[in-house]
Amino acid sequence: MPLPPWGSLDSGEDGAGMGWVTDWSAQAACRTTDPDELFVQGAAQNRAKAVCTGCPVRTECLADALDNRVEFGVWGGMTERERRALLRRRPLVTSWRRLLETARSEYERSCGPLVAGADELDFEEMEAEDAGGVTAGPVDRRYAVDPGDRPYAAGPGDRRYAAVG
């Protein structure tokens, strides 16, 4: 099963892999990070975004930042510039939480139930086996979001997406 765009497949005791988490900040990967490291400029933003990689509540964090028009810092793996660009491209979205929650549900429905511990699998190795031993590199999975359309899983190069994973 492919890794979901929001990060981990963990469905452990904290419930992060089970539906939408409303109190997401308590489970965020950045909760032990110095907050100043998430409010940086230039190349340092890439290091800040790396903190979000694999975060079990990345989507919730991003939805909160988009819905509340948070202007500064890295939230949900996106810089303020990336979030502003997304908001400009999708002005008709009234609830990013609803949109991203629906996208997650659609993804889970299409891929089947999440399996506890599946995030420990080596997906690149599995993809290499499927491709006859050739690894093309990490797979970039994102949700495409078009006003009026249902969310769908988009691949690399599809310009109609919201980076949530």
N, C-alpha and C positions, 0 to 999 in steps of 0.2 A: 504494500500500500504506500502511495507517495506521502511524503512529509507534508502536513498541512501548512498553508501559507502563514498561519499565525505563530508557528514555531513548533513547540513540543507536542508529542502525542501523549504526554504524561496524563494519566487519569488517577493520580495517587490520592492520598487521604485529604489533601488540601482542596480537592475539587476543581483545580484549575483546568483540567481537561474535560470537565463535564458541563457543557453549556456555557452561558454567559456569566461572568463573575462581576457582580456589582461592586464589591469592595476590593477592586483589583490592586490597589496600591500596596496592600499587605503582602501580596504574592509577587510583586514586580521584581525582576532581576536587578534593578537599579536601587532597590531599597537600602542596600548597604554601601552604595557608591556615594562618594562625595558629590553633593548636588552641583557644586561648581564645575565638575567635569561634564555635566550635561548641558551647560549653558556657555558654550564656547563658539569661536568663529573659525572659519577657514578649514584647514586640513584636520584640525582637532575634532571637527564634527564627525569625521569618519570613525575615530576612536570611540566617540560618544555613541554613535549608532551601533557599534559592535556590541555594546553592553546589552542592546535590545535583542540581539541574535539568540534565538531559542527561548526567549522569555515566554512563560506560559500565559501571560495576560497582555501580550503586546497589542493585540487587536482592541481590547478594551481601553487600553491607554491611548491608542491612536484615535479611537472614536470619541473619547472624552476630550482630547485636545482639539479635534475638528469641531465637535458640537459647541464647545465653549470658546472657539476662536482664540486659542492660546497662541500668543505671538512670539514667544521666545523659547529657546531650548529645543532639545531633541525629545520627542514624545512618540512612542510607538514605532521607533525606528526611522522617523522622518524629521528632517530639519524644519525650521520655521519657513524657510524658502520653499521647500518641497510641499509643505502643507498649504501655504498661500497659493501656490500654483495649482494644486489640486482643487482648492476651494474656488478659484477662478474658473477652472475648467468645468466644474460641476456645481454651478450656482443653484440649481433646482433641488439639490439634496437638502431636505429639511431635517433629517435625523441620520447622522452617520452611524450611530449605534444601531438603529433599526436596519439600515442597509448592510452593515458589516455582519450583524448577527444573522440576518437572512442569508447572506453569502456563505457564512460558516455552516449554517444548517444545510444549505444546498450541497456544499462540498462534502459534508459528513454523510448526507443521504446518498450521494453518488458513489462514494468510496466505501460505504459500509461502516459498521460500528468501529470506534477507535479501540485499539488494543493496548492494554497497559503494558509498558515496557517496550513498545514498538519503536520508541525514539532511540533506543540503544542499538537498533539494527544498523548495519552499514549499507545505506541506500545506494551509495556510489558503486559499491561492489556488486550489489544486486542488479543495478542498471548495466554495469559492465558485462555481467553474465548474459543479460537479455540482449545486449548488442554484440554478442560474440567476442567478448573480452576487450572491447574498445570503450574506454571511458572518455566521454566528451567534456567532463568537468561537472561542477555542481549544477543542479537544475534550479532555475529561478521560477518559482511558482507564485503567482500573484492573482488577485481577483480583478477581473475587468468590471468596470462600473459605468454603465451608460444610462442617463436619465431615461426612464420609460422602459428600459430593458431589464430582464432578470440578471442578477450577477452570475458570472461564470468564471471558471478557472481559465486564466490566460497564460500563454507561454511567453518566452523571451521574444522581444521584437514587437509584441502587440502593444501599440501605443495607447490603447483605451483601458488602462488599468489603474487601480489604486494600489500602491505598494503596501501590503499588509504583512508581508512575510518575507 
